[in-house]
Every structure is written in C-alpha cells, then in structure tokens.
C-alpha cells in the first residue's frame, strides 16, 4: 500500500495502523505527537484502531509551547 508520510511517498503492508506507522517511522516522543490523516486529526487514544488506506497522506505534528520574549528599546546617544 502506498502512503505519503511527512511529504514522502512510501510503501507499507496493507492494514497498517497509525500506531504501527508511528513506531515504524521512529517518531520522536510519540507520546506528544499529533497525527493527521488526509488533513483530519486522529485522536491519540485511537491510533491503534485507526487503519490506514492506500493513498492516505499522514503528517506528524508537534505543538511547541513558547516562553515570553522581552523587547528592549535602544536609543543611540548622540
């Protein structure tokens, strides 16, 4: 079966689940990854039950939290 995974065309066995794909792709910190299949979010609790189909497009997303930035205003002294 052909899938597009993170923008690359790849082949996998028929009937692979999202959970299996996450493992096969060696996804870093799988407990924090968000997965979309054909631009639809897959609930993390249903990775094991979500079977992929030929032609699906899968993306792995990580949401990063950010800190606060302080802007400093500089004046030139003439």
N, CA, C and O atoms as a CHARMM CRD file, in Angstrom:
* protein
*
  312
    1    1 UNK  N      0.85100  -1.17100   0.00000 PROA 1      0.00000
    2    1 UNK  CA     0.00000   0.00000   0.00000 PROA 1      0.00000
    3    1 UNK  C      0.89200   1.22800   0.00000 PROA 1      0.00000
    4    1 UNK  O      1.91700   1.25100   0.68200 PROA 1      0.00000
    5    2 UNK  N      0.51300   2.24700  -0.75800 PROA 2      0.00000
    6    2 UNK  CA     1.28500   3.48100  -0.86100 PROA 2      0.00000
    7    2 UNK  C      0.68000   4.55800   0.03800 PROA 2      0.00000
    8    2 UNK  O     -0.52800   4.79400   0.03500 PROA 2      0.00000
    9    3 UNK  N      1.56100   5.20300   0.80800 PROA 3      0.00000
   10    3 UNK  CA     1.17400   6.31300   1.66800 PROA 3      0.00000
   11    3 UNK  C      2.11800   7.47300   1.41700 PROA 3      0.00000
   12    3 UNK  O      3.25700   7.28000   0.99000 PROA 3      0.00000
   13    4 UNK  N      1.64000   8.67200   1.68200 PROA 4      0.00000
   14    4 UNK  CA     2.52300   9.83100   1.72200 PROA 4      0.00000
   15    4 UNK  C      2.70800  10.15600   3.19100 PROA 4      0.00000
   16    4 UNK  O      1.75600  10.51700   3.88300 PROA 4      0.00000
   17    5 UNK  N      3.94200  10.02700   3.66200 PROA 5      0.00000
   18    5 UNK  CA     4.25000  10.22400   5.08400 PROA 5      0.00000
   19    5 UNK  C      5.25000  11.35800   5.19900 PROA 5      0.00000
   20    5 UNK  O      6.36800  11.27700   4.69200 PROA 5      0.00000
   21    6 UNK  N      4.83200  12.41200   5.87100 PROA 6      0.00000
   22    6 UNK  CA     5.68600  13.59800   6.05100 PROA 6      0.00000
   23    6 UNK  C      6.23100  14.07900   4.70500 PROA 6      0.00000
   24    6 UNK  O      7.39800  14.45400   4.59000 PROA 6      0.00000
   25    7 UNK  N      5.36800  14.06100   3.69700 PROA 7      0.00000
   26    7 UNK  CA     5.71600  14.58000   2.38600 PROA 7      0.00000
   27    7 UNK  C      6.46300  13.63000   1.48100 PROA 7      0.00000
   28    7 UNK  O      6.81000  13.99400   0.35800 PROA 7      0.00000
   29    8 UNK  N      6.72100  12.40500   1.94900 PROA 8      0.00000
   30    8 UNK  CA     7.46200  11.43800   1.13600 PROA 8      0.00000
   31    8 UNK  C      6.57900  10.24100   0.80200 PROA 8      0.00000
   32    8 UNK  O      5.84700   9.74800   1.66000 PROA 8      0.00000
   33    9 UNK  N      6.64700   9.77500  -0.44400 PROA 9      0.00000
   34    9 UNK  CA     5.89300   8.60000  -0.86100 PROA 9      0.00000
   35    9 UNK  C      6.60600   7.35100  -0.35700 PROA 9      0.00000
   36    9 UNK  O      7.80200   7.17000  -0.58400 PROA 9      0.00000
   37   10 UNK  N      5.85500   6.49100   0.32900 PROA 10     0.00000
   38   10 UNK  CA     6.42800   5.27500   0.90900 PROA 10     0.00000
   39   10 UNK  C      5.45900   4.12700   0.73500 PROA 10     0.00000
   40   10 UNK  O      4.27600   4.33500   0.46700 PROA 10     0.00000
   41   11 UNK  N      5.96900   2.90400   0.88800 PROA 11     0.00000
   42   11 UNK  CA     5.12800   1.70900   0.79000 PROA 11     0.00000
   43   11 UNK  C      5.15000   0.95500   2.11600 PROA 11     0.00000
   44   11 UNK  O      6.19200   0.81500   2.75600 PROA 11     0.00000
   45   12 UNK  N      3.97100   0.47400   2.50900 PROA 12     0.00000
   46   12 UNK  CA     3.79300  -0.27700   3.75300 PROA 12     0.00000
   47   12 UNK  C      2.84900  -1.44300   3.48500 PROA 12     0.00000
   48   12 UNK  O      2.17300  -1.49700   2.45800 PROA 12     0.00000
   49   13 UNK  N      2.82200  -2.36900   4.43100 PROA 13     0.00000
   50   13 UNK  CA     1.90500  -3.50400   4.33800 PROA 13     0.00000
   51   13 UNK  C      0.46500  -3.01500   4.45300 PROA 13     0.00000
   52   13 UNK  O      0.19400  -2.02800   5.13700 PROA 13     0.00000
   53   14 UNK  N     -0.44900  -3.70000   3.79200 PROA 14     0.00000
   54   14 UNK  CA    -1.87000  -3.36400   3.90300 PROA 14     0.00000
   55   14 UNK  C     -2.32800  -3.52300   5.34300 PROA 14     0.00000
   56   14 UNK  O     -1.85800  -4.40800   6.05800 PROA 14     0.00000
   57   15 UNK  N     -3.24500  -2.66200   5.76500 PROA 15     0.00000
   58   15 UNK  CA    -3.85700  -2.78300   7.07900 PROA 15     0.00000
   59   15 UNK  C     -3.05400  -2.20600   8.22500 PROA 15     0.00000
   60   15 UNK  O     -3.38200  -2.45000   9.38600 PROA 15     0.00000
   61   16 UNK  N     -2.00100  -1.44200   7.92800 PROA 16     0.00000
   62   16 UNK  CA    -1.19500  -0.84300   8.98000 PROA 16     0.00000
   63   16 UNK  C     -2.01400   0.20000   9.72700 PROA 16     0.00000
   64   16 UNK  O     -2.82800   0.90800   9.13400 PROA 16     0.00000
   65   17 UNK  N     -1.79100   0.28600  11.02800 PROA 17     0.00000
   66   17 UNK  CA    -2.48900   1.28000  11.84600 PROA 17     0.00000
   67   17 UNK  C     -1.60100   2.49700  12.05400 PROA 17     0.00000
   68   17 UNK  O     -0.40000   2.45800  11.78400 PROA 17     0.00000
   69   18 UNK  N     -2.19900   3.57000  12.53300 PROA 18     0.00000
   70   18 UNK  CA    -1.43100   4.77100  12.84700 PROA 18     0.00000
   71   18 UNK  C     -0.38100   4.44700  13.90900 PROA 18     0.00000
   72   18 UNK  O      0.75700   4.90300  13.80500 PROA 18     0.00000
   73   19 UNK  N     -0.74400   3.66900  14.92600 PROA 19     0.00000
   74   19 UNK  CA     0.20600   3.30000  15.98200 PROA 19     0.00000
   75   19 UNK  C      1.39900   2.55600  15.40400 PROA 19     0.00000
   76   19 UNK  O      2.53800   2.82300  15.78800 PROA 19     0.00000
   77   20 UNK  N      1.15900   1.63500  14.49400 PROA 20     0.00000
   78   20 UNK  CA     2.25600   0.88900  13.86900 PROA 20     0.00000
   79   20 UNK  C      3.13000   1.81500  13.02900 PROA 20     0.00000
   80   20 UNK  O      4.35400   1.68600  13.03000 PROA 20     0.00000
   81   21 UNK  N      2.50700   2.74300  12.31600 PROA 21     0.00000
   82   21 UNK  CA     3.26300   3.68000  11.49400 PROA 21     0.00000
   83   21 UNK  C      4.14800   4.57300  12.36500 PROA 21     0.00000
   84   21 UNK  O      5.30700   4.81400  12.02800 PROA 21     0.00000
   85   22 UNK  N      3.61700   5.05500  13.46500 PROA 22     0.00000
   86   22 UNK  CA     4.40000   5.87800  14.39400 PROA 22     0.00000
   87   22 UNK  C      5.64300   5.10700  14.83900 PROA 22     0.00000
   88   22 UNK  O      6.73700   5.66900  14.90500 PROA 22     0.00000
   89   23 UNK  N      5.47500   3.84300  15.13900 PROA 23     0.00000
   90   23 UNK  CA     6.60800   3.01600  15.56000 PROA 23     0.00000
   91   23 UNK  C      7.58800   2.78700  14.41000 PROA 23     0.00000
   92   23 UNK  O      8.79500   2.95100  14.58700 PROA 23     0.00000
   93   24 UNK  N      7.08100   2.40900  13.23300 PROA 24     0.00000
   94   24 UNK  CA     7.94500   2.14500  12.08700 PROA 24     0.00000
   95   24 UNK  C      8.72700   3.37500  11.64200 PROA 24     0.00000
   96   24 UNK  O      9.85700   3.26100  11.16800 PROA 24     0.00000
   97   25 UNK  N      8.12900   4.54300  11.79500 PROA 25     0.00000
   98   25 UNK  CA     8.77200   5.79200  11.38900 PROA 25     0.00000
   99   25 UNK  C      9.69200   6.35600  12.47900 PROA 25     0.00000
  100   25 UNK  O     10.28000   7.42400  12.30800 PROA 25     0.00000
  101   26 UNK  N      9.81300   5.63200  13.59800 PROA 26     0.00000
  102   26 UNK  CA    10.67500   6.07400  14.70500 PROA 26     0.00000
  103   26 UNK  C     10.39400   7.51700  15.10400 PROA 26     0.00000
  104   26 UNK  O     11.31100   8.32400  15.25500 PROA 26     0.00000
  105   27 UNK  N      9.11200   7.82600  15.27200 PROA 27     0.00000
  106   27 UNK  CA     8.70200   9.17700  15.63100 PROA 27     0.00000
  107   27 UNK  C      9.25300   9.52600  17.01100 PROA 27     0.00000
  108   27 UNK  O      9.07300   8.78300  17.97600 PROA 27     0.00000
  109   28 UNK  N      9.92800  10.66900  17.08100 PROA 28     0.00000
  110   28 UNK  CA    10.46000  11.12700  18.36300 PROA 28     0.00000
  111   28 UNK  C      9.31900  11.51500  19.28600 PROA 28     0.00000
  112   28 UNK  O      8.31500  12.07400  18.84500 PROA 28     0.00000
  113   29 UNK  N      9.47300  11.22300  20.53800 PROA 29     0.00000
  114   29 UNK  CA     8.47400  11.49100  21.57800 PROA 29     0.00000
  115   29 UNK  C      7.04600  11.19200  21.09500 PROA 29     0.00000
  116   29 UNK  O      6.21400  12.09500  21.00600 PROA 29     0.00000
  117   30 UNK  N      6.77400   9.91500  20.78400 PROA 30     0.00000
  118   30 UNK  CA     5.45000   9.56400  20.25200 PROA 30     0.00000
  119   30 UNK  C      4.29700   9.92400  21.18900 PROA 30     0.00000
  120   30 UNK  O      3.16300  10.09100  20.74100 PROA 30     0.00000
  121   31 UNK  N      4.57600  10.04100  22.46400 PROA 31     0.00000
  122   31 UNK  CA     3.51100  10.40200  23.40100 PROA 31     0.00000
  123   31 UNK  C      3.04600  11.84800  23.21800 PROA 31     0.00000
  124   31 UNK  O      1.98000  12.22200  23.70800 PROA 31     0.00000
  125   32 UNK  N      3.83700  12.65700  22.51800 PROA 32     0.00000
  126   32 UNK  CA     3.48300  14.06200  22.31300 PROA 32     0.00000
  127   32 UNK  C      3.11900  14.39700  20.86900 PROA 32     0.00000
  128   32 UNK  O      2.80500  15.54700  20.56400 PROA 32     0.00000
  129   33 UNK  N      3.15800  13.40900  19.98000 PROA 33     0.00000
  130   33 UNK  CA     2.89600  13.69700  18.57500 PROA 33     0.00000
  131   33 UNK  C      1.39600  13.78100  18.30700 PROA 33     0.00000
  132   33 UNK  O      0.59600  13.06600  18.91000 PROA 33     0.00000
  133   34 UNK  N      1.04400  14.66000  17.39900 PROA 34     0.00000
  134   34 UNK  CA    -0.31200  14.74600  16.87800 PROA 34     0.00000
  135   34 UNK  C     -0.24200  14.25600  15.43800 PROA 34     0.00000
  136   34 UNK  O      0.67400  14.61500  14.69800 PROA 34     0.00000
  137   35 UNK  N     -1.20400  13.44300  15.04500 PROA 35     0.00000
  138   35 UNK  CA    -1.18900  12.85400  13.70700 PROA 35     0.00000
  139   35 UNK  C     -2.40800  13.31800  12.93400 PROA 35     0.00000
  140   35 UNK  O     -3.52200  13.36200  13.45700 PROA 35     0.00000
  141   36 UNK  N     -2.17000  13.66600  11.66700 PROA 36     0.00000
  142   36 UNK  CA    -3.29300  13.92400  10.76800 PROA 36     0.00000
  143   36 UNK  C     -3.24200  12.89700   9.64400 PROA 36     0.00000
  144   36 UNK  O     -2.17000  12.52300   9.16800 PROA 36     0.00000
  145   37 UNK  N     -4.41100  12.45500   9.23600 PROA 37     0.00000
  146   37 UNK  CA    -4.55500  11.58300   8.07900 PROA 37     0.00000
  147   37 UNK  C     -5.49100  12.30800   7.12500 PROA 37     0.00000
  148   37 UNK  O     -6.64700  12.57000   7.45400 PROA 37     0.00000
  149   38 UNK  N     -4.99000  12.62500   5.95500 PROA 38     0.00000
  150   38 UNK  CA    -5.76900  13.37600   4.96200 PROA 38     0.00000
  151   38 UNK  C     -6.32100  14.67200   5.55200 PROA 38     0.00000
  152   38 UNK  O     -7.48000  15.02800   5.33600 PROA 38     0.00000
  153   39 UNK  N     -5.45800  15.37300   6.30600 PROA 39     0.00000
  154   39 UNK  CA    -5.77100  16.66800   6.93200 PROA 39     0.00000
  155   39 UNK  C     -6.81700  16.58500   8.04100 PROA 39     0.00000
  156   39 UNK  O     -7.35700  17.61300   8.44900 PROA 39     0.00000
  157   40 UNK  N     -7.11300  15.38500   8.53700 PROA 40     0.00000
  158   40 UNK  CA    -8.04400  15.20800   9.65400 PROA 40     0.00000
  159   40 UNK  C     -7.24500  14.73400  10.86400 PROA 40     0.00000
  160   40 UNK  O     -6.45000  13.80100  10.75400 PROA 40     0.00000
  161   41 UNK  N     -7.44900  15.37100  12.01800 PROA 41     0.00000
  162   41 UNK  CA    -6.75000  14.96400  13.23200 PROA 41     0.00000
  163   41 UNK  C     -7.23900  13.59500  13.70100 PROA 41     0.00000
  164   41 UNK  O     -8.43100  13.29200  13.64800 PROA 41     0.00000
  165   42 UNK  N     -6.29200  12.77800  14.16100 PROA 42     0.00000
  166   42 UNK  CA    -6.60900  11.46100  14.72300 PROA 42     0.00000
  167   42 UNK  C     -6.38700  11.55000  16.22000 PROA 42     0.00000
  168   42 UNK  O     -5.31200  11.95200  16.66500 PROA 42     0.00000
  169   43 UNK  N     -7.39500  11.17900  17.00700 PROA 43     0.00000
  170   43 UNK  CA    -7.26900  11.20000  18.46000 PROA 43     0.00000
  171   43 UNK  C     -6.17000  10.23700  18.89100 PROA 43     0.00000
  172   43 UNK  O     -6.11400   9.10800  18.40500 PROA 43     0.00000
  173   44 UNK  N     -5.29700  10.66800  19.79400 PROA 44     0.00000
  174   44 UNK  CA    -4.17600   9.82000  20.19900 PROA 44     0.00000
  175   44 UNK  C     -4.64300   8.49700  20.79700 PROA 44     0.00000
  176   44 UNK  O     -3.94800   7.48900  20.67000 PROA 44     0.00000
  177   45 UNK  N     -5.78100   8.48000  21.43000 PROA 45     0.00000
  178   45 UNK  CA    -6.31500   7.25200  22.00200 PROA 45     0.00000
  179   45 UNK  C     -6.81600   6.26500  20.96600 PROA 45     0.00000
  180   45 UNK  O     -7.10900   5.11800  21.30200 PROA 45     0.00000
  181   46 UNK  N     -6.92000   6.68500  19.71800 PROA 46     0.00000
  182   46 UNK  CA    -7.42400   5.78300  18.68400 PROA 46     0.00000
  183   46 UNK  C     -6.36900   5.42400  17.63300 PROA 46     0.00000
  184   46 UNK  O     -6.70700   4.89500  16.57400 PROA 46     0.00000
  185   47 UNK  N     -5.08800   5.71100  17.92200 PROA 47     0.00000
  186   47 UNK  CA    -4.02600   5.36700  16.97600 PROA 47     0.00000
  187   47 UNK  C     -4.03500   3.87500  16.65100 PROA 47     0.00000
  188   47 UNK  O     -3.86500   3.49200  15.49400 PROA 47     0.00000
  189   48 UNK  N     -4.23400   3.03000  17.66700 PROA 48     0.00000
  190   48 UNK  CA    -4.18000   1.57500  17.46600 PROA 48     0.00000
  191   48 UNK  C     -5.36000   1.05300  16.65800 PROA 48     0.00000
  192   48 UNK  O     -5.26000  -0.00300  16.03400 PROA 48     0.00000
  193   49 UNK  N     -6.47100   1.77300  16.66100 PROA 49     0.00000
  194   49 UNK  CA    -7.66700   1.32700  15.94900 PROA 49     0.00000
  195   49 UNK  C     -7.84400   1.99400  14.59000 PROA 49     0.00000
  196   49 UNK  O     -8.72700   1.61200  13.82200 PROA 49     0.00000
  197   50 UNK  N     -7.01400   2.98100  14.29100 PROA 50     0.00000
  198   50 UNK  CA    -7.16000   3.71500  13.03200 PROA 50     0.00000
  199   50 UNK  C     -6.29200   3.05800  11.96400 PROA 50     0.00000
  200   50 UNK  O     -5.06500   3.14300  11.99700 PROA 50     0.00000
  201   51 UNK  N     -6.95800   2.40300  11.01900 PROA 51     0.00000
  202   51 UNK  CA    -6.26700   1.69800   9.93400 PROA 51     0.00000
  203   51 UNK  C     -6.11400   2.63300   8.75000 PROA 51     0.00000
  204   51 UNK  O     -7.05600   3.32100   8.35600 PROA 51     0.00000
  205   52 UNK  N     -4.92100   2.64900   8.19300 PROA 52     0.00000
  206   52 UNK  CA    -4.64900   3.50000   7.04600 PROA 52     0.00000
  207   52 UNK  C     -5.02300   2.78900   5.75200 PROA 52     0.00000
  208   52 UNK  O     -5.02800   1.56000   5.67400 PROA 52     0.00000
  209   53 UNK  N     -5.33900   3.59500   4.73700 PROA 53     0.00000
  210   53 UNK  CA    -5.73900   3.05600   3.43400 PROA 53     0.00000
  211   53 UNK  C     -4.77100   3.52800   2.35700 PROA 53     0.00000
  212   53 UNK  O     -4.10400   4.55300   2.50500 PROA 53     0.00000
  213   54 UNK  N     -4.70800   2.77300   1.28800 PROA 54     0.00000
  214   54 UNK  CA    -3.86600   3.12000   0.16400 PROA 54     0.00000
  215   54 UNK  C     -4.16500   4.54600  -0.28200 PROA 54     0.00000
  216   54 UNK  O     -5.32300   4.91700  -0.47600 PROA 54     0.00000
  217   55 UNK  N     -3.10900   5.34000  -0.44200 PROA 55     0.00000
  218   55 UNK  CA    -3.26900   6.71200  -0.90500 PROA 55     0.00000
  219   55 UNK  C     -3.40300   7.74500   0.19900 PROA 55     0.00000
  220   55 UNK  O     -3.43800   8.94300  -0.08300 PROA 55     0.00000
  221   56 UNK  N     -3.48000   7.30400   1.46000 PROA 56     0.00000
  222   56 UNK  CA    -3.60600   8.26000   2.56800 PROA 56     0.00000
  223   56 UNK  C     -2.36000   9.12800   2.68000 PROA 56     0.00000
  224   56 UNK  O     -1.25700   8.71900   2.31800 PROA 56     0.00000
  225   57 UNK  N     -2.56800  10.33800   3.19200 PROA 57     0.00000
  226   57 UNK  CA    -1.48100  11.26800   3.47900 PROA 57     0.00000
  227   57 UNK  C     -1.42200  11.45500   4.99400 PROA 57     0.00000
  228   57 UNK  O     -2.40600  11.84300   5.62300 PROA 57     0.00000
  229   58 UNK  N     -0.25500  11.17300   5.56600 PROA 58     0.00000
  230   58 UNK  CA    -0.08300  11.21100   7.01600 PROA 58     0.00000
  231   58 UNK  C      0.98200  12.24400   7.36600 PROA 58     0.00000
  232   58 UNK  O      2.04800  12.28700   6.75200 PROA 58     0.00000
  233   59 UNK  N      0.68100  13.07100   8.35700 PROA 59     0.00000
  234   59 UNK  CA     1.63900  14.05700   8.85700 PROA 59     0.00000
  235   59 UNK  C      1.76000  13.90700  10.36600 PROA 59     0.00000
  236   59 UNK  O      0.78000  13.61900  11.05200 PROA 59     0.00000
  237   60 UNK  N      2.97200  14.10600  10.87400 PROA 60     0.00000
  238   60 UNK  CA     3.24200  14.10500  12.30600 PROA 60     0.00000
  239   60 UNK  C      3.49400  15.54300  12.72400 PROA 60     0.00000
  240   60 UNK  O      4.36300  16.21500  12.16800 PROA 60     0.00000
  241   61 UNK  N      2.74000  16.01000  13.69700 PROA 61     0.00000
  242   61 UNK  CA     2.84000  17.40400  14.13900 PROA 61     0.00000
  243   61 UNK  C      3.21700  17.46800  15.61200 PROA 61     0.00000
  244   61 UNK  O      2.77700  16.65100  16.42100 PROA 61     0.00000
  245   62 UNK  N      4.03100  18.44600  15.93600 PROA 62     0.00000
  246   62 UNK  CA     4.41300  18.69400  17.32200 PROA 62     0.00000
  247   62 UNK  C      4.05600  20.13800  17.63500 PROA 62     0.00000
  248   62 UNK  O      4.43700  21.05000  16.90200 PROA 62     0.00000
  249   63 UNK  N      3.33500  20.34300  18.70800 PROA 63     0.00000
  250   63 UNK  CA     2.98800  21.69400  19.11200 PROA 63     0.00000
  251   63 UNK  C      3.97100  22.13500  20.17100 PROA 63     0.00000
  252   63 UNK  O      4.13200  21.48600  21.20500 PROA 63     0.00000
  253   64 UNK  N      4.62100  23.24000  19.90000 PROA 64     0.00000
  254   64 UNK  CA     5.64900  23.74300  20.79100 PROA 64     0.00000
  255   64 UNK  C      5.10400  24.91300  21.59000 PROA 64     0.00000
  256   64 UNK  O      4.48900  25.83000  21.04700 PROA 64     0.00000
  257   65 UNK  N      5.34100  24.86100  22.86900 PROA 65     0.00000
  258   65 UNK  CA     4.99600  25.99400  23.72000 PROA 65     0.00000
  259   65 UNK  C      6.13800  26.98300  23.68600 PROA 65     0.00000
  260   65 UNK  O      7.29300  26.60500  23.49300 PROA 65     0.00000
  261   66 UNK  N      5.82700  28.20700  23.86700 PROA 66     0.00000
  262   66 UNK  CA     6.88200  29.20700  23.83200 PROA 66     0.00000
  263   66 UNK  C      6.92200  29.99900  25.11900 PROA 66     0.00000
  264   66 UNK  O      5.94500  30.06500  25.86400 PROA 66     0.00000
  265   67 UNK  N      8.03800  30.57900  25.35500 PROA 67     0.00000
  266   67 UNK  CA     8.18400  31.46000  26.50900 PROA 67     0.00000
  267   67 UNK  C      7.80900  32.86000  26.10200 PROA 67     0.00000
  268   67 UNK  O      7.32100  33.09400  24.99600 PROA 67     0.00000
  269   68 UNK  N      8.03400  33.76100  26.97900 PROA 68     0.00000
  270   68 UNK  CA     7.74000  35.15100  26.64600 PROA 68     0.00000
  271   68 UNK  C      9.03100  35.83200  26.23100 PROA 68     0.00000
  272   68 UNK  O     10.11100  35.50900  26.72500 PROA 68     0.00000
  273   69 UNK  N      8.90300  36.74200  25.35400 PROA 69     0.00000
  274   69 UNK  CA    10.06100  37.49500  24.88600 PROA 69     0.00000
  275   69 UNK  C      9.94200  38.92200  25.38600 PROA 69     0.00000
  276   69 UNK  O      8.85400  39.49400  25.43900 PROA 69     0.00000
  277   70 UNK  N     11.06100  39.47300  25.74400 PROA 70     0.00000
  278   70 UNK  CA    11.07300  40.86100  26.18300 PROA 70     0.00000
  279   70 UNK  C     11.76000  41.68600  25.11800 PROA 70     0.00000
  280   70 UNK  O     12.86900  41.37400  24.68400 PROA 70     0.00000
  281   71 UNK  N     11.10400  42.71400  24.71600 PROA 71     0.00000
  282   71 UNK  CA    11.69400  43.60800  23.72300 PROA 71     0.00000
  283   71 UNK  C     12.36800  44.75300  24.44500 PROA 71     0.00000
  284   71 UNK  O     11.78000  45.40700  25.30600 PROA 71     0.00000
  285   72 UNK  N     13.59100  44.97700  24.08200 PROA 72     0.00000
  286   72 UNK  CA    14.34000  46.09500  24.65600 PROA 72     0.00000
  287   72 UNK  C     14.43200  47.19100  23.61600 PROA 72     0.00000
  288   72 UNK  O     14.69000  46.93800  22.43900 PROA 72     0.00000
  289   73 UNK  N     14.21800  48.40000  24.06800 PROA 73     0.00000
  290   73 UNK  CA    14.30900  49.52400  23.15400 PROA 73     0.00000
  291   73 UNK  C     15.64700  50.23100  23.40500 PROA 73     0.00000
  292   73 UNK  O     15.96900  50.61700  24.52900 PROA 73     0.00000
  293   74 UNK  N     16.38900  50.38100  22.35100 PROA 74     0.00000
  294   74 UNK  CA    17.69900  51.00300  22.47200 PROA 74     0.00000
  295   74 UNK  C     17.64800  52.38200  21.84100 PROA 74     0.00000
  296   74 UNK  O     17.02300  52.59600  20.80300 PROA 74     0.00000
  297   75 UNK  N     18.34000  53.33000  22.51900 PROA 75     0.00000
  298   75 UNK  CA    18.44500  54.66900  21.96200 PROA 75     0.00000
  299   75 UNK  C     19.92200  54.95700  21.72100 PROA 75     0.00000
  300   75 UNK  O     20.78700  54.60800  22.52400 PROA 75     0.00000
  301   76 UNK  N     20.16600  55.57500  20.64200 PROA 76     0.00000
  302   76 UNK  CA    21.54900  55.97000  20.41600 PROA 76     0.00000
  303   76 UNK  C     21.80000  57.29900  21.14900 PROA 76     0.00000
  304   76 UNK  O     20.94200  58.18000  21.20600 PROA 76     0.00000
  305   77 UNK  N     22.97700  57.39600  21.68700 PROA 77     0.00000
  306   77 UNK  CA    23.32400  58.63100  22.40800 PROA 77     0.00000
  307   77 UNK  C     24.20600  59.45300  21.48400 PROA 77     0.00000
  308   77 UNK  O     25.29400  59.02600  21.09800 PROA 77     0.00000
  309   78 UNK  N     23.72900  60.62100  21.14000 PROA 78     0.00000
  310   78 UNK  CA    24.47000  61.49100  20.21700 PROA 78     0.00000
  311   78 UNK  C     25.11500  62.60800  20.96000 PROA 78     0.00000
  312   78 UNK  O     25.78300  63.44700  20.35600 PROA 78     0.00000
